[in-house]
Amino acid sequence: MNTSITRARFLDVHILQTLPYSNVNRDDLGSPKTVTFGGTTRTRVSSQAWKRPTRKAVEELIGERALRTRRLPMQVSTLLNEERGWPAELAQFAGAQVVISTASKLALDKERDKADQATASLLFLPEDAVGRLADIAEQHRAALEKAIGTKATANKPVLPKDEVHEVLRSRNGSIALFGRMLAEIPGAGVDGAVQVAHAFTTHSTSVQGDFFTAVDDVDQWAQDAGSAHMNTAEFSSGVFYRYATIDLRDLASTVTDPATARELTTAFVSSFISSMPSAKKTSTAPHTIPDLVHVSVRADRPVSYAAAFEKPVSPGEGGWASPSRAALSAYAQKVTVLLGSDALIHRAYAGIDPSALDGLGDRAESFPGLVAGAVDAAWKTEAVAV
C-alpha cells in the first residue's frame, strides 16, 4: 500500500451577518452600493471596504503595522527635520532622494511642492521603513549636502540604490497576507495570500431615505430660528453573505516560519469575522456580530457559496436570517456531493442557531474554537493511503 501526502491548500471562510439600518459602504453619490444578482437588486459592500478594517485588526493582533501611502518622501523629510535636527531644505532633498535613488520608474508626483512630497504611485511598506530610509540618509549626509548645492546633480541618485531597494522590498505579516503591487522595484511585488469577495445581501433590498435636520445652537430665539441644515441620507438593511479564502501555499512561500504562518492565519480569520466597515457608524452604530460562520479547509481549490443566494431568499416568519442559514447549509451539502469529500480536509461552523446545520460539518461552541480547529487542520500534514 502506497501513501501520499494530503496538504491543505485553501482555508475558506463563509459568513452570514445581519446588518440593521446602515450604510457601511457608500457609492460616489452617498447611497449604499448595490449589485443586481439573480435578477434582483441587492445591497453590496465592496471587498476593499471590508478588507481595510480586517487588515487594521490583523495588525493590531500581530503587533505589526504596514502603511499604504504616497507620502513616503514627506515622512522621511519630516523625521529628519523634526526628530533628527536636519535643516528643512536638506531634509526635503533627502526625502526626494529616497525616490530618485531607486533609479527606477518609481517617480515623484510633480504636482506636489517640496514640503509635501509624494510618490506618483501608492506604496505599501512596513511601518519601520521610514526610519530605515532616514538611517540611510544619515549615513550619506555628506554626499547629500554636497549634491544639494549643485544643480547639475540635484536630480541624480545620491543614496545607494541597493540599500533603498532592500527597504522598499521589505515586508511583514500584513503585506504577506494582503499582498503588494510594486512593479517599479524588482522583487518588491508580493502575491497576496488572502482573497476577499464583495459581500451582498442574500435577498432583494431597496434603499430607504432618511430626512434629517440640524439645529443651529446659537440664536435659538431669533425671528428666523429653525433648522440650519436639511438633507436626506440613504440607508439599507439585510442579511449579508461574506466570503474570503486564504491560499496557504502562497502564504507559506512568503512566510517560511510555520509558527508565523499559523499566527497570521489565525489573525486573519479572527479579524475577518469580527471586523466592520466604519462608514456612517456614528449615526447608525451597526455593530452586529455574524449569525453564522462556516469554515472549510480544502486540498484542491477555493469554493465560494455565493450561488446559494442567486435565487433571493424569501423571508420566513423570523425574517431573512434563518432561511439564509438553511440555504447556505443545503447548498454546501450539494457542493460536497458534487465535488466529493476527498479534498475536503475539515469543515465546521459556529452560530447563534442551536439547531443542527448538517451541510456545514461539526458545530463549534464559539468563534475562537472554530478558528482554532480550522487553523489546526490547515497547517497539519497527514499521510493517507492510496
C-alpha positions in Angstrom: 0.0 0.0 0.0 1.4 3.4 -1.0 0.9 6.6 0.9 0.6 10.2 -0.3 0.6 13.5 1.5 -2.7 15.4 1.7 -1.7 19.0 2.3 -4.2 21.8 2.9 -4.2 24.4 0.2 -7.1 26.8 1.0 -9.0 27.9 4.0 -12.4 29.2 3.1 -14.5 31.4 5.4 -18.2 31.9 4.8 -20.2 34.4 7.0 -23.8 35.3 7.3 -24.3 38.6 9.1 -27.3 40.7 9.7 -26.8 44.5 9.4 -29.5 46.9 10.7 -30.4 50.2 9.2 -27.0 51.4 8.0 -24.8 52.4 5.1 -21.3 50.9 5.8 -20.1 51.4 2.2 -21.2 54.3 0.1 -21.1 54.9 -3.6 -20.0 58.2 -5.2 -23.4 59.7 -4.5 -23.6 58.6 -0.9 -26.0 55.8 -1.5 -25.5 52.2 -0.3 -23.7 50.2 -3.0 -25.8 47.7 -4.9 -25.5 44.8 -7.3 -28.0 43.0 -9.5 -27.8 39.3 -8.8 -30.4 36.7 -9.7 -32.4 39.4 -11.4 -32.9 41.4 -8.2 -31.2 44.3 -6.6 -29.1 43.5 -3.5 -27.2 45.8 -1.2 -23.4 45.3 -1.6 -20.3 46.0 0.5 -17.1 46.1 -1.6 -14.2 43.9 -0.7 -12.0 46.9 -0.2 -14.4 48.3 2.4 -14.3 45.1 4.5 -10.6 44.3 3.8 -9.3 47.5 5.3 -10.8 47.2 8.8 -9.8 43.5 8.6 -6.2 44.5 7.9 -6.2 47.0 10.7 -7.5 44.4 13.1 -4.8 41.9 11.9 -2.1 44.4 12.5 -3.4 45.1 16.0 -3.3 41.4 16.8 0.2 40.7 15.4 1.7 44.0 16.6 3.0 44.9 13.2 1.7 47.8 11.1 2.0 48.4 7.4 1.5 51.8 5.8 -0.3 52.3 2.5 0.9 55.8 1.4 2.2 58.1 -1.3 3.8 60.4 1.3 7.0 58.4 1.9 9.3 61.2 0.9 7.5 63.7 3.1 7.6 61.2 6.0 11.3 60.8 5.7 12.0 64.5 5.4 9.7 65.2 8.4 11.5 62.6 10.6 14.9 64.0 9.6 13.9 67.6 10.2 11.7 67.4 13.4 13.3 64.4 15.2 16.9 64.4 14.0 17.5 68.1 13.6 18.3 68.4 9.9 17.7 71.7 8.1 14.4 71.7 6.4 15.8 72.1 2.9 18.3 69.3 3.3 15.7 67.0 4.9 13.3 67.6 1.9 16.2 66.9 -0.5 16.9 63.6 1.3 13.2 62.7 1.2 13.2 63.2 -2.6 16.4 61.2 -2.9 14.7 58.2 -1.4 12.7 58.0 -4.6 15.3 59.4 -7.1 17.9 57.0 -5.9 15.8 53.9 -6.8 16.9 54.7 -10.4 13.6 53.1 -11.5 10.2 54.1 -12.8 9.2 55.0 -9.2 8.7 58.7 -9.5 7.8 61.8 -7.5 4.4 63.5 -8.0 5.4 66.6 -10.0 2.2 68.4 -8.8 3.4 68.5 -5.2 5.6 71.1 -3.6 8.8 70.3 -1.7 7.1 70.5 1.7 4.5 67.8 0.8 6.4 65.5 -1.5 4.7 62.3 -2.6 5.3 59.4 -5.0 3.3 59.1 -8.1 2.2 55.6 -7.2 0.8 54.2 -3.9 3.3 52.3 -1.7 2.7 49.6 0.9 5.5 49.2 3.4 6.3 48.1 6.9 5.9 50.9 9.4 9.7 50.9 10.2 10.6 51.6 6.5 10.5 55.4 7.1 13.1 55.1 9.9 15.3 52.7 7.9 15.4 55.1 5.0 16.2 58.0 7.3 19.1 56.0 8.7 20.4 55.5 5.1 20.2 59.3 4.6 22.1 59.8 7.9 24.9 57.6 6.7 25.2 59.5 3.5 24.6 63.0 4.8 27.8 64.4 3.5 27.0 63.3 0.0 23.5 64.8 0.2 24.9 68.1 1.4 27.4 68.2 -1.4 24.7 67.4 -4.1 22.1 69.8 -2.8 24.1 72.8 -3.8 24.8 71.6 -7.3 22.0 72.0 -9.8 23.7 69.5 -12.2 23.5 66.7 -9.6 20.3 67.7 -7.6 18.2 65.2 -9.6 20.7 62.5 -9.9 20.8 59.5 -7.4 22.9 60.1 -4.3 21.8 57.4 -1.9 22.9 53.7 -2.6 20.3 52.1 -4.8 20.6 48.6 -3.4 20.1 49.7 0.2 17.0 51.7 -0.7 15.6 48.8 -2.8 16.1 46.5 0.2 13.9 48.7 2.3 11.2 49.0 -0.4 11.3 45.2 -0.9 10.9 44.6 2.9 7.6 43.0 4.1 5.8 42.0 7.3 2.9 39.8 8.2 0.3 42.3 6.9 2.0 42.5 3.5 2.3 38.7 3.3 -1.4 38.3 3.8 -2.8 41.1 1.7 0.0 41.4 -1.0 1.7 44.3 -2.7 1.8 45.5 -6.3 5.1 47.5 -6.9 6.3 46.8 -10.4 8.8 49.6 -10.3 11.1 47.9 -7.9 12.4 44.4 -8.9 11.3 41.8 -6.3 9.1 44.1 -4.4 5.8 42.6 -5.5 4.1 40.2 -3.1 1.3 37.8 -4.1 -1.4 38.3 -1.5 -2.5 35.1 0.2 -5.9 36.5 1.0 -8.8 36.8 -1.4 -12.0 38.7 -0.3 -15.3 38.8 -2.1 -17.8 41.6 -2.2 -20.4 41.0 0.4 -24.1 41.1 -0.8 -27.5 40.5 0.7 -29.0 37.1 0.4 -32.3 38.7 -0.6 -33.5 41.7 -2.6 -33.3 45.1 -0.9 -34.3 48.7 -1.5 -32.7 51.9 -0.4 -34.5 53.8 2.3 -34.3 57.6 2.7 -33.9 59.4 6.0 -34.8 63.1 6.1 -32.8 64.9 8.8 -32.2 68.4 10.1 -29.5 70.1 12.1 -30.4 72.9 14.5 -28.2 76.0 15.0 -27.3 76.2 18.7 -26.8 79.9 18.5 -29.7 82.5 18.4 -32.3 79.9 19.2 -34.8 82.7 19.8 -34.1 84.7 16.7 -37.0 85.5 14.5 -35.8 83.1 11.8 -34.7 80.4 14.2 -35.1 76.9 12.9 -33.1 74.2 11.1 -29.7 75.3 10.0 -29.3 72.3 7.7 -31.7 69.9 6.0 -30.8 66.9 3.8 -31.7 63.3 3.1 -29.4 60.3 3.7 -29.9 56.8 2.3 -29.6 53.5 4.1 -30.3 49.8 3.8 -30.5 46.7 5.9 -30.3 43.0 5.4 -28.5 39.6 5.8 -25.1 39.7 4.0 -23.2 36.8 2.7 -19.4 37.4 3.2 -16.7 35.2 1.8 -12.9 35.1 1.9 -10.2 32.5 1.4 -6.5 32.1 2.3 -4.1 30.5 -0.2 -2.0 28.6 2.3 0.6 27.7 -0.3 1.1 31.4 -1.2 1.3 32.3 2.5 3.9 29.6 3.1 6.0 30.8 0.2 6.2 34.3 1.7 6.3 33.4 5.4 8.7 30.4 5.8 8.3 30.1 9.6 5.4 27.7 10.3 4.6 29.3 13.6 4.3 32.7 12.0 2.1 31.3 9.2 -0.2 29.9 11.8 -0.3 33.1 13.7 -1.2 35.1 10.6 -3.9 32.6 9.6 -5.5 32.9 13.0 -5.2 36.7 13.0 -6.9 37.0 9.6 -9.8 34.6 10.2 -10.5 36.1 13.6 -10.3 39.6 12.2 -12.4 38.9 9.2 -15.1 37.5 11.5 -15.1 40.5 13.9 -14.4 43.5 11.6 -16.9 46.0 10.4 -16.6 48.9 7.9 -16.9 52.2 9.6 -18.9 54.4 7.2 -21.8 56.2 9.0 -21.0 54.4 12.2 -21.7 57.5 14.4 -25.2 57.8 13.1 -26.1 54.1 12.8 -23.8 52.1 15.1 -24.3 48.9 13.1 -22.1 46.8 15.3 -23.6 43.3 15.0 -21.8 40.0 15.0 -22.2 37.2 12.4 -25.2 35.0 12.8 -23.2 32.1 11.3 -19.6 31.4 10.4 -18.6 28.3 8.4 -15.0 27.3 7.7 -13.7 24.7 5.4 -10.1 23.6 4.6 -9.6 22.1 1.2 -6.7 20.5 -0.7 -7.9 21.3 -4.2 -9.4 24.8 -4.7 -11.3 27.5 -3.0 -15.1 27.2 -3.2 -17.5 30.2 -2.7 -21.1 29.5 -1.8 -22.4 32.7 -3.4 -24.5 30.7 -5.8 -26.6 29.6 -2.8 -28.3 33.0 -3.0 -28.6 33.5 -6.7 -32.3 32.9 -6.0 -33.0 35.5 -3.4 -34.1 34.1 -0.1 -37.7 34.7 0.9 -38.4 35.9 4.4 -39.8 33.3 6.8 -41.7 34.0 10.0 -38.4 35.1 11.6 -37.1 37.3 8.8 -34.3 36.5 6.3 -31.6 35.2 8.7 -33.0 31.7 9.4 -33.8 30.9 5.7 -30.4 32.2 4.7 -28.7 29.8 7.1 -30.8 26.9 5.8 -30.0 27.9 2.2 -26.2 28.0 2.9 -26.3 24.6 4.6 -28.3 23.0 1.9 -26.1 24.4 -0.9 -22.9 23.4 0.9 -24.1 19.8 1.2 -24.9 19.7 -2.5 -21.4 21.0 -3.3 -19.8 18.3 -1.1 -21.7 15.7 -3.0 -20.8 17.1 -6.4 -17.1 17.6 -5.7 -16.7 14.6 -3.4 -15.1 14.8 0.0 -11.6 13.5 -0.8 -10.1 17.1 -0.9 -12.3 18.3 2.0 -9.9 18.2 4.9 -12.0 20.0 7.5 -15.4 21.7 7.8 -17.2 23.2 10.8 -19.4 26.1 11.8 -20.5 28.2 14.8 -23.5 30.4 15.1 -26.5 31.6 17.1 -28.9 29.0 15.7 -28.9 26.0 18.1 -30.4 23.7 15.5 -28.1 21.5 13.5 -26.9 22.5 10.0 -25.8 19.2 8.6 -24.3 20.6 5.4 -21.7 22.6 7.3 -19.9 19.9 9.3 -19.4 19.8 13.1 -20.7 22.5 15.3 -18.2 24.6 17.4 -19.4 26.3 20.5 -17.6 29.6 19.9 -15.9 31.6 17.1 -12.4 31.2 18.8 -12.9 27.5 19.0 -14.0 27.4 15.3 -10.9 29.4 14.2 -8.5 27.2 16.3 -9.9 24.0 14.7 -9.6 25.4 11.2 -6.1 26.6 11.7 -5.0 23.2 13.2 -6.4 21.5 10.1 -4.9 24.0 7.7 -1.3 23.6 8.9 -1.3 19.8 9.6 0.0 17.3 7.1 -1.5 13.9 7.0 -0.4 10.7 5.3 -3.2 8.9 3.7 -3.5 5.5 1.9 -3.9 5.5 -1.9 
